[in-house]
């Protein structure tokens, strides 16, 4: 069998292994985060969030058809598309590694031998499968996100340039360059991360054309590659659209022609120029110009996939992000305007003094007949700036993090050195190197480790080495050893990869440099470019998988390193076989063995159940306000794909500030009537009432919400405030708001049951909780004013407190949602979680809600583990309320349901806290056996956690994880008191002794 056939079969074997792995561990339905939005948008051909992924939507739509009408299977088959795309990445990675290996070990014209084939194939299997089982790549392979297809595009592009290199001296080899260009264009419609391969691709071309380069020319090519990357990312993706917009503006506003005529003229101009350039290059035999022209054409062909978004936006689908139905909205869409700007190389620190505001551009919108000025873009002028500003965000939570992490006082002004320290220690080490080590060294747990504490750490499993960094590892606690993400690779994949890198640089500096360039640009360069803020909603390791891909190439080439450095005394055949086996065991095999359980989502369906729970627990024709990704995207999926509760109108408050979103809320969607919004489009169109600030008019009494609306919508100068530049703006004159309540109306609409008629308030009075009003808040005020209690109103219980606009005392928990009820507030209730609507909450938890198999699932990701605590808290609130009302029979049923659906295993500190309160309720029910068993289990867990922290404290001679120590000791002490109160004397004494023994261990290191 010849080499080519063996290579082909080897690649497809890797594909099959990867595909089977991902399909077996696949999420069976929708996952958390963006997956619900992508599946919904693909199924109905809708428009996803910026900057769009039309190619992904089209491919996912094809796979959704495999459900053959079974809407409950749509998500599964869309997930399959990610699994197969990821397996395809492994296929092309195998062929990339074997191509690089063959090129390095085989001299030109040399006959390939069996021993070299063994080594080359071994390197391919080792590297490709190591990447297949790497943590971050595997995570994206089993859900409907863009990153699987993004990785496939990168793999094909890099493989394509190597195919060109291998055939560069043959006629028609340039077709591979054109293939690469077209795939690059296609990749823009997937994710722009693929563009970061451009510098590596250019160096492959350069080294092939110049076999003997010098450092000066290499440096020039490097800067040229950066320029080409910038040209594609900004010139083609953004400035082509910007030029088209300017042409259309001139043709419409100046020449009086219809919308789109300028775009058509510009398109003809671009096409004509490219055709002329190609023809000229052929006639004059200018090969480089010809390639550049063809590259541009094929990039634009691929980029043209975005036409899908514009076409679908015209149809006004339910999910129509940014309403890209005109060139200006499309320009802002692909330019990611909604995410704002951040300083990169020069700019402000978080506490730089603002001295002025400058105009940075104009915002143009499409009017009825012309383009109109919607406002201006502006930016602050700062008194002081610095190079490489990394600590720039002035949000309160970010400022607090910067100061805490860096040890700054309130007066300290960060210097360039401070910013560099922060970039290296946090942005690079904590938010990149930590992820890298997860993939190739090992992982401690799946806790969020963004804050720089003990959670989310990497570890190797080599306890003496781990102890140097993390402290004594003798008595590891349940939060680590019982966490399925506790993966120990013992440094082996990292060591093999480093051996491969050293071998590669020794044998082929050019190719090794190209892989190094790919590694840096898809890893550390992203760290610098993103300049991300701390406290992100989730870990962002998926953004760096390109660099892990590059390192996997070196893991594969580590086979040759092992052969040459370790097994060199053996015969070549045996050396290659032994090196391949050792590398297989040391990288992909151990990674698969350790990683399988924490990537197997096949028996959990919590995201799907949560989405159904949100909807089914709403009354008919309800309005459900959500805010975050995980209380919105899965719900969109449930409605748009499975058609669950299409009568409920879901309103995402984080999007409600956009005019296009309010437009969508004013029309019928599915079986949901338009929202009761009386605002006219011109009153909230972009650039109008974007933000209205609070100005205290010293109004003591509460003002009817309708009157506040009239002031905020007024066009009279006397209702506005004049700014320093002479412009006039509406303002909020008071925060004391009121909504009159008609008792008969709320009874007739079923908002309040007749048995609670005596609790109805004459009016709802509250204090607005912000210093400004957005147009989204304005629309919310409008809904509250004109709904007349005809449609039930719910708020997701998962949103930040400020999103409740101060209505907390009128929001009653019914489980996942809080219902707005016009009841006289109970002054005895001081905590929001104690405000419970018992009857519907009992029905929801006992009869309506699904729990996603959280009790028996093999593994729960971080979001699912957090939801376990949320469910636990719901049971606590319901059980406490029922016991307080003397409903003992119902209380016992709720307790039994808790043990039926809530996992006995602890997934977080918050679950420990929740369990304590549940135990208290069990004691109140006189369920002593289960209460004592729960106390003992919790005490055992806390004891092991505290023993580990005491070991670490003693080994480092300082208190480790003070917050955790105080938390665990606090609850251990409370449990001792709780058991004493309920006359469990022996258990109480045991807990007190355990508490005192642990206190004695921590006392030498604690202050206060």
Phi, psi and omega in degrees: 000131184280167185302315184302316181292319178299317180298318179296312181297318179300317179299316182289331173296317176298319177302314182295316178300313181294314182299315178297319179301310184289323180292322179290331182256011187294144168295129186281347179214209182290146175255175178285179181063224192283353188301318180300321178293316181295318180294316179299313183293325178291316184296321182251009181052061180252186189248118182278178182293165181303148357265021174089155179210067187297323179297318178300314180300317182293317180293317179296326178297319178299316181291327179297334179293341179291348176288344178050049174090347178276097187296337178288347180258355182302312182299320180300313183287331173292321175298325178301323179300322177291320180299314182288323176298319179293320176297323175298323176300317179295322177303308183287333175294318177304310182292330176293314181296315181294326178295316179293320180294314180300317181297327184278320186268347184249121178285154182302127179083355182282142178284134180279133183257166180298320181295325178287325176299318179301314180295317181296313179295321178300317179296321178297312180297315183298308183293315183294315181287330175299317178291324179301323183260011178287147190302305187291320180292318180298320181301315181284342184285344187246022177213165187272065176250176182277344193288333177295311180290329176297316178297321179298316179299316180298318181296318180294318181298314182291321176297322181297321181289329176289326175296318177299315183300320182289341182241014188301333182270001181263156175298148177064018179293337182296346178299330178290325176296320179291325175299316179299317180298316181294318178296326177295319177297316177301320184296335177298327178279006176248298178191139186285355176303332182297335182296339182290353175280349186304311180303318179296320180297318182295323179289329174300314179297315184296313182294331177289323182277337180230090184296339184233068183282157172250170186295327180296316181290324177299318180295320178298315180296323178301312180292326175297319180296322176296318180297319179293319176302314179295323179298317180291311186293319183257314184296308183279312186291321186249311189288332174300317178292322180297316178297319178299320179296318180294321176298315183294323178301315180296314183293325183276306187280329182264315184267351176074020179272175184283162177301137176096346181293322178293323178295317179299316178297316180297319179299316178298319180297314180294313181297316179299318180295318180293318178297315179298316181298319180293316180297316180298317182295327179288314182295323183265002177058044179260092189296315182297317178297319180298315178297318180298317179296314181293322176303312182298316180300314183288325173299317179292324175302312180295318181295336182296350176301337180293347175302331178305317183294319180293319179297314182289328178298327178296333181279354179052060178290170181300315176260104188225063186304123175072356177045065186280058181265006176213166190293329182285319177293325178294321179298316179290329180295307181287339178275002176057040184302326186294341182269355176075177180256156175219144179292145183246295183257338182207130180173197189273160167265174183297334181245023175293140182287131176273123183251340183193173174236131180242150178279132182246356180167175180246147177257118182254138175234160178277122176265198181289317183235341181221169170280140185238155175281120181263352183147190180234149171276139182222162178212150178288148169261128185252146181289329181222141178226170181217159171288148178046059179290115179254336180250081191244339186288134180258018172290143187304315183294329179285318178301315180299322179293313180305311185293319180292314184294319184267352180074032181275150168268179186294335185270347188291133175256116183300137178262178175301320180296320177299316181294322178294318178300317180294319180297318183285317186280321183258299185297322182271306185288304186289325188250010170220303182301321178302318178294319179301316181291325173310315189283330189233359177238313181148167187224139182281312182196182179251024175289156179289117184252023183289341189271000175084010179270206183282337185287152175067019183286162167264148171211164189256334189096347173274094193302318178300322179287319178296326182295329179301320183267322189252354183093180183311125182250018185293309184250076181293140187276169179300328181298342176258301189290336178265000178274125183297341178276006175284089186247126182243116179253356175058031179070359191297311178300322179296314181297315180297319178297319179293322176298317179296321179294315179298313179300318183295316180293328178290321187267332185204085186298324182296307180296321178297321177297323178295315177296321176299319178296317177299318180299314183291316185290331180263007178232273185296325179296326177294322177303314181291315185291316182291326180043054191287152177278160177283175176057052173288159180298338182204167174295145186245033183296334181298339181288344188249013185295338177299321179288328177292327175299314180297319180293327178298330175299317180290328175299318177298314180289349175298339175302315180289326176297316177298318180299313185282326187266332188244317185255027186291341181278347179277167173297153182305320181296310180296321179300315179295319180294311181298317180298318180295317181294313179300316181293321177299316179291323185280341180240274188299322183294313180291326178293320178292316181298316182281329188267345187301311188294328181269001174245359181275103180258013190292340184247015178237139179218043186292317182302318180295314180296321179298318181297319178292320179301315179305317186280314186290340179273003176270147173291162181305141176060030184285163170248121182246113177271126176240179181216310187268178180297317190274352169252010178237302188299315176297328179290320174303316179303311184301321181281311188286329184259304184271356177058038178275127179046061180292353179280342181277132176263116179268126181238113179274113186293335179287341176260348187291352179277357183258139182297322181296328180285320176297322175305316181294327180287343181271002178237163180293140175227128184053239178253018181260125179293160177304149177291151180286068179254121180264353180303140173272151185305320183291346180276344180227008181301154182312130182094352180243125179053038178298322177207137179232123188272156177280132174228117189290114177263013177058045178265115187282318184281163177281137184254138180301137186300326179299321179293321177297318177300316181300322179290316183292334181260358185294143174257006180277137182299328182291345178262010182236167177247136180272127180274173183297333180271007178092348179286157184240136183228145172290149179226159174271114188278343180204155175261354181275103188247157183212145175228113181296145182237130173264109181306319182294322181296315182289336174283318181295324181276356180078011179297317178240128178293155185300327181293344178255016183303325181290348181266355184293132179278148177290331174202152175267122180238131182208168179251120179298140192254026179219162180264010177206163178237126174268170178294336175292317176296322177300315178295324177295316174304317181299317180296314180300323182288320190251003178288329179055030178060020180284329178241128179301142181243128179234151170239139174299138179284355184266358186274159177300149185303325183295340181286348178278002177048028177090004183276011190311317185287355175248008180254120185247126182291132174239020183126242178288332183251154172250130181260137177281117182230132182275061181256148177298123184300138177277112184292344179285342180272119181251342180246136183301325184289348177274354181270097190235138172265093196298315187298305178293328180293320177299315180296319181296310184289327184272329190234335189259312191289142166259152186242016170060022180060032183294335181288323187249357183299144179301319185207142175244128176289179186300316181296317180296320178297321176296324180290333173302315178296321180298315177297318179301317179295324177298314178299321178299312181298317180294314183296316178299315180297318181294317179297318179298330178269004176076018181269078188288320180300311178298323180298317180294324177295320179295318179299318179296321179297321178303310182292338180284326189244338184268131181296143177287333181288140177276132180250350182194165175299322181296327177292326175300314180299316180297320180297323179302312182291328177292322178298319178302319179293322177298319176298319179295332177274001182064027176270070192292321183298311181289326179295313180295320179298321180292320179297315181297317179298316180294318180296321178297317179298311182296321180298318179292321178297315183289326177299317178297315182293327176292319176302314181295317180300317180292322181289331180260355180056037174200155184294125180265135174049062185305318181299316180294318180301312181296320181297308183294315179297321179301314182286329176295318177295320179295325179293323177298318179290322181297313180293329176292317179300320182263023168060040172254070193300312183298316179295321181297318179295320178298317179293322180295320178296315178301317180297312183294321179298318180288320177304319181298326180287327183271340187306318181299341185250356187257148174240119178087000000 
